Amino acid sequence: MELDSSPEKIRQSVEGSLKRLQTDYIDIYYQHRNDPNVEPEVVAQTMKELIDEGKIKAWGAFLKQLKNI
């Protein structure tokens, strides 16, 4: 499974979901896996921008590594 939490990939995924769901916004967008190559702050900034744009209402993320549980 490819892990890519780059801002570009997040935006591509959100746009794809909006199109498939035939809606203007997503109530909650959840990131199920961490990309160790992208800082959580970068993901948070991208999600904030998507909220400001009205594409998502809220977001969540699983931030713990499996080995830390």
N, CA, C and O atoms as a GROMACS GRO file, in nm:
protein
  276
    1MET      N    1   0.083  -0.118   0.000
    1MET     CA    2   0.000   0.000   0.000
    1MET      C    3   0.088   0.124   0.000
    1MET      O    4   0.182   0.135   0.080
    2GLU      N    5   0.059   0.216  -0.088
    2GLU     CA    6   0.135   0.340  -0.098
    2GLU      C    7   0.092   0.438   0.011
    2GLU      O    8  -0.027   0.465   0.029
    3LEU      N    9   0.189   0.491   0.082
    3LEU     CA   10   0.162   0.596   0.180
    3LEU      C   11   0.209   0.728   0.121
    3LEU      O   12   0.328   0.746   0.096
    4ASP      N   13   0.117   0.818   0.099
    4ASP     CA   14   0.152   0.948   0.043
    4ASP      C   15   0.059   1.052   0.102
    4ASP      O   16  -0.055   1.065   0.058
    5SER      N   17   0.108   1.126   0.200
    5SER     CA   18   0.029   1.231   0.264
    5SER      C   19   0.075   1.369   0.219
    5SER      O   20   0.057   1.468   0.290
    6SER      N   21   0.133   1.375   0.100
    6SER     CA   22   0.173   1.505   0.048
    6SER      C   23   0.047   1.589   0.025
    6SER      O   24  -0.060   1.534  -0.002
    7PRO      N   25   0.059   1.720   0.035
    7PRO     CA   26  -0.057   1.806   0.009
    7PRO      C   27  -0.122   1.777  -0.126
    7PRO      O   28  -0.245   1.780  -0.139
    8GLU      N   29  -0.042   1.750  -0.226
    8GLU     CA   30  -0.096   1.722  -0.359
    8GLU      C   31  -0.181   1.595  -0.358
    8GLU      O   32  -0.289   1.593  -0.416
    9LYS      N   33  -0.133   1.490  -0.293
    9LYS     CA   34  -0.206   1.364  -0.288
    9LYS      C   35  -0.332   1.377  -0.205
    9LYS      O   36  -0.436   1.322  -0.241
   10ILE      N   37  -0.325   1.450  -0.094
   10ILE     CA   38  -0.444   1.471  -0.012
   10ILE      C   39  -0.551   1.542  -0.094
   10ILE      O   40  -0.668   1.502  -0.095
   11ARG      N   41  -0.511   1.648  -0.164
   11ARG     CA   42  -0.608   1.722  -0.247
   11ARG      C   43  -0.665   1.634  -0.357
   11ARG      O   44  -0.785   1.638  -0.384
   12GLN      N   45  -0.580   1.554  -0.419
   12GLN     CA   46  -0.627   1.463  -0.524
   12GLN      C   47  -0.728   1.363  -0.466
   12GLN      O   48  -0.829   1.335  -0.530
   13SER      N   49  -0.701   1.312  -0.349
   13SER     CA   50  -0.791   1.216  -0.285
   13SER      C   51  -0.924   1.280  -0.248
   13SER      O   52  -1.030   1.220  -0.268
   14VAL      N   53  -0.920   1.401  -0.193
   14VAL     CA   54  -1.043   1.472  -0.157
   14VAL      C   55  -1.126   1.501  -0.281
   14VAL      O   56  -1.247   1.477  -0.283
   15GLU      N   57  -1.062   1.551  -0.385
   15GLU     CA   58  -1.135   1.581  -0.509
   15GLU      C   59  -1.198   1.454  -0.568
   15GLU      O   60  -1.311   1.458  -0.616
   16GLY      N   61  -1.125   1.343  -0.562
   16GLY     CA   62  -1.180   1.217  -0.610
   16GLY      C   63  -1.300   1.172  -0.529
   16GLY      O   64  -1.400   1.125  -0.584
   17SER      N   65  -1.291   1.187  -0.398
   17SER     CA   66  -1.403   1.150  -0.311
   17SER      C   67  -1.524   1.239  -0.338
   17SER      O   68  -1.637   1.189  -0.345
   18LEU      N   69  -1.502   1.368  -0.353
   18LEU     CA   70  -1.614   1.459  -0.382
   18LEU      C   71  -1.684   1.418  -0.512
   18LEU      O   72  -1.807   1.418  -0.520
   19LYS      N   73  -1.606   1.385  -0.610
   19LYS     CA   74  -1.663   1.346  -0.739
   19LYS      C   75  -1.741   1.215  -0.728
   19LYS      O   76  -1.854   1.205  -0.776
   20ARG      N   77  -1.680   1.114  -0.663
   20ARG     CA   78  -1.747   0.985  -0.650
   20ARG      C   79  -1.874   0.996  -0.566
   20ARG      O   80  -1.975   0.932  -0.596
   21LEU      N   81  -1.870   1.079  -0.462
   21LEU     CA   82  -1.986   1.096  -0.374
   21LEU      C   83  -2.090   1.193  -0.431
   21LEU      O   84  -2.201   1.206  -0.379
   22GLN      N   85  -2.052   1.261  -0.537
   22GLN     CA   86  -2.139   1.360  -0.601
   22GLN      C   87  -2.190   1.463  -0.499
   22GLN      O   88  -2.310   1.485  -0.484
   23THR      N   89  -2.094   1.523  -0.430
   23THR     CA   90  -2.127   1.622  -0.328
   23THR      C   91  -2.027   1.737  -0.333
   23THR      O   92  -1.923   1.727  -0.398
   24ASP      N   93  -2.060   1.844  -0.264
   24ASP     CA   94  -1.973   1.962  -0.261
   24ASP      C   95  -1.878   1.961  -0.142
   24ASP      O   96  -1.778   2.034  -0.142
   25TYR      N   97  -1.909   1.879  -0.040
   25TYR     CA   98  -1.823   1.874   0.078
   25TYR      C   99  -1.832   1.738   0.144
   25TYR      O  100  -1.925   1.661   0.121
   26ILE      N  101  -1.732   1.710   0.227
   26ILE     CA  102  -1.724   1.586   0.304
   26ILE      C  103  -1.736   1.625   0.451
   26ILE      O  104  -1.666   1.715   0.498
   27ASP      N  105  -1.825   1.557   0.524
   27ASP     CA  106  -1.846   1.590   0.665
   27ASP      C  107  -1.720   1.570   0.748
   27ASP      O  108  -1.680   1.658   0.823
   28ILE      N  109  -1.658   1.453   0.735
   28ILE     CA  110  -1.533   1.427   0.807
   28ILE      C  111  -1.440   1.346   0.718
   28ILE      O  112  -1.479   1.245   0.660
   29TYR      N  113  -1.318   1.393   0.708
   29TYR     CA  114  -1.216   1.327   0.626
   29TYR      C  115  -1.114   1.268   0.723
   29TYR      O  116  -1.057   1.341   0.804
   30TYR      N  117  -1.091   1.138   0.715
   30TYR     CA  118  -1.007   1.070   0.812
   30TYR      C  119  -0.884   1.010   0.745
   30TYR      O  120  -0.895   0.938   0.645
   31GLN      N  121  -0.770   1.038   0.800
   31GLN     CA  122  -0.644   0.980   0.753
   31GLN      C  123  -0.616   0.856   0.838
   31GLN      O  124  -0.589   0.868   0.958
   32HIS      N  125  -0.621   0.739   0.776
   32HIS     CA  126  -0.608   0.613   0.850
   32HIS      C  127  -0.464   0.568   0.869
   32HIS      O  128  -0.435   0.489   0.959
   33ARG      N  129  -0.374   0.618   0.787
   33ARG     CA  130  -0.235   0.574   0.796
   33ARG      C  131  -0.142   0.696   0.793
   33ARG      O  132  -0.170   0.796   0.727
   34ASN      N  133  -0.032   0.683   0.865
   34ASN     CA  134   0.070   0.788   0.868
   34ASN      C  135   0.170   0.770   0.756
   34ASN      O  136   0.214   0.658   0.727
   35ASP      N  137   0.205   0.878   0.693
   35ASP     CA  138   0.316   0.879   0.599
   35ASP      C  139   0.436   0.932   0.677
   35ASP      O  140   0.439   1.050   0.711
   36PRO      N  141   0.534   0.848   0.706
   36PRO     CA  142   0.647   0.893   0.787
   36PRO      C  143   0.733   1.000   0.719
   36PRO      O  144   0.818   1.061   0.783
   37ASN      N  145   0.710   1.023   0.590
   37ASN     CA  146   0.789   1.122   0.516
   37ASN      C  147   0.726   1.260   0.515
   37ASN      O  148   0.784   1.354   0.462
   38VAL      N  149   0.607   1.273   0.574
   38VAL     CA  150   0.538   1.402   0.575
   38VAL      C  151   0.507   1.438   0.720
   38VAL      O  152   0.446   1.360   0.793
   39GLU      N  153   0.550   1.556   0.761
   39GLU     CA  154   0.527   1.602   0.898
   39GLU      C  155   0.378   1.621   0.923
   39GLU      O  156   0.306   1.668   0.834
   40PRO      N  157   0.329   1.586   1.043
   40PRO     CA  158   0.188   1.605   1.075
   40PRO      C  159   0.141   1.750   1.057
   40PRO      O  160   0.025   1.775   1.024
   41GLU      N  161   0.231   1.845   1.078
   41GLU     CA  162   0.196   1.986   1.062
   41GLU      C  163   0.161   2.020   0.916
   41GLU      O  164   0.077   2.106   0.890
   42VAL      N  165   0.227   1.952   0.823
   42VAL     CA  166   0.199   1.973   0.680
   42VAL      C  167   0.060   1.920   0.648
   42VAL      O  168  -0.017   1.984   0.576
   43VAL      N  169   0.028   1.803   0.701
   43VAL     CA  170  -0.105   1.745   0.681
   43VAL      C  171  -0.210   1.838   0.743
   43VAL      O  172  -0.311   1.868   0.680
   44ALA      N  173  -0.185   1.885   0.866
   44ALA     CA  174  -0.280   1.973   0.933
   44ALA      C  175  -0.304   2.102   0.855
   44ALA      O  176  -0.418   2.147   0.845
   45GLN      N  177  -0.200   2.160   0.800
   45GLN     CA  178  -0.215   2.282   0.721
   45GLN      C  179  -0.300   2.257   0.596
   45GLN      O  180  -0.384   2.339   0.560
   46THR      N  181  -0.276   2.144   0.531
   46THR     CA  182  -0.354   2.108   0.412
   46THR      C  183  -0.501   2.090   0.448
   46THR      O  184  -0.589   2.136   0.376
   47MET      N  185  -0.527   2.022   0.559
   47MET     CA  186  -0.665   2.000   0.603
   47MET      C  187  -0.732   2.134   0.638
   47MET      O  188  -0.849   2.154   0.608
   48LYS      N  189  -0.658   2.223   0.702
   48LYS     CA  190  -0.712   2.356   0.734
   48LYS      C  191  -0.752   2.429   0.606
   48LYS      O  192  -0.858   2.491   0.600
   49GLU      N  193  -0.668   2.422   0.506
   49GLU     CA  194  -0.698   2.487   0.378
   49GLU      C  195  -0.824   2.427   0.316
   49GLU      O  196  -0.908   2.500   0.262
   50LEU      N  197  -0.838   2.294   0.322
   50LEU     CA  198  -0.956   2.228   0.267
   50LEU      C  199  -1.082   2.268   0.345
   50LEU      O  200  -1.189   2.284   0.286
   51ILE      N  201  -1.070   2.284   0.476
   51ILE     CA  202  -1.183   2.333   0.556
   51ILE      C  203  -1.217   2.475   0.516
   51ILE      O  204  -1.334   2.508   0.494
   52ASP      N  205  -1.117   2.561   0.504
   52ASP     CA  206  -1.139   2.700   0.464
   52ASP      C  207  -1.204   2.710   0.327
   52ASP      O  208  -1.282   2.802   0.301
   53GLU      N  209  -1.173   2.616   0.239
   53GLU     CA  210  -1.230   2.612   0.104
   53GLU      C  211  -1.370   2.550   0.102
   53GLU      O  212  -1.438   2.552  -0.001
   54GLY      N  213  -1.414   2.495   0.216
   54GLY     CA  214  -1.546   2.434   0.225
   54GLY      C  215  -1.554   2.293   0.168
   54GLY      O  216  -1.664   2.242   0.147
   55LYS      N  217  -1.441   2.231   0.142
   55LYS     CA  218  -1.442   2.096   0.082
   55LYS      C  219  -1.457   1.987   0.188
   55LYS      O  220  -1.512   1.880   0.159
   56ILE      N  221  -1.409   2.013   0.309
   56ILE     CA  222  -1.431   1.922   0.421
   56ILE      C  223  -1.478   2.006   0.539
   56ILE      O  224  -1.444   2.124   0.552
   57LYS      N  225  -1.557   1.943   0.627
   57LYS     CA  226  -1.606   2.013   0.746
   57LYS      C  227  -1.515   1.988   0.866
   57LYS      O  228  -1.497   2.075   0.951
   58ALA      N  229  -1.458   1.868   0.873
   58ALA     CA  230  -1.370   1.832   0.984
   58ALA      C  231  -1.278   1.720   0.936
   58ALA      O  232  -1.301   1.659   0.832
   59TRP      N  233  -1.174   1.693   1.015
   59TRP     CA  234  -1.082   1.585   0.979
   59TRP      C  235  -1.026   1.519   1.104
   59TRP      O  236  -1.026   1.576   1.213
   60GLY      N  237  -0.980   1.398   1.085
   60GLY     CA  238  -0.919   1.323   1.193
   60GLY      C  239  -0.803   1.242   1.137
   60GLY      O  240  -0.792   1.223   1.016
   61ALA      N  241  -0.717   1.196   1.226
   61ALA     CA  242  -0.601   1.118   1.182
   61ALA      C  243  -0.559   1.023   1.291
   61ALA      O  244  -0.571   1.051   1.410
   62PHE      N  245  -0.509   0.909   1.249
   62PHE     CA  246  -0.447   0.814   1.339
   62PHE      C  247  -0.299   0.844   1.340
   62PHE      O  248  -0.230   0.816   1.241
   63LEU      N  249  -0.249   0.900   1.448
   63LEU     CA  250  -0.111   0.949   1.449
   63LEU      C  251  -0.011   0.858   1.520
   63LEU      O  252   0.109   0.884   1.515
   64LYS      N  253  -0.056   0.753   1.584
   64LYS     CA  254   0.036   0.663   1.652
   64LYS      C  255   0.089   0.557   1.556
   64LYS      O  256   0.016   0.507   1.471
   65GLN      N  257   0.214   0.525   1.571
   65GLN     CA  258   0.272   0.414   1.496
   65GLN      C  259   0.224   0.284   1.562
   65GLN      O  260   0.212   0.279   1.684
   66LEU      N  261   0.199   0.182   1.484
   66LEU     CA  262   0.152   0.054   1.537
   66LEU      C  263   0.249  -0.001   1.641
   66LEU      O  264   0.207  -0.062   1.740
   67LYS      N  265   0.378   0.019   1.620
   67LYS     CA  266   0.478  -0.035   1.714
   67LYS      C  267   0.471   0.035   1.850
   67LYS      O  268   0.524  -0.017   1.948
   68ASN      N  269   0.406   0.153   1.858
   68ASN     CA  270   0.396   0.228   1.983
   68ASN      C  271   0.273   0.192   2.065
   68ASN      O  272   0.256   0.240   2.177
   69ILE      N  273   0.187   0.107   2.010
   69ILE     CA  274   0.063   0.073   2.081
   69ILE      C  275   0.088  -0.044   2.174
   69ILE      O  276  -0.004  -0.088   2.243
   0.00000   0.00000   0.00000
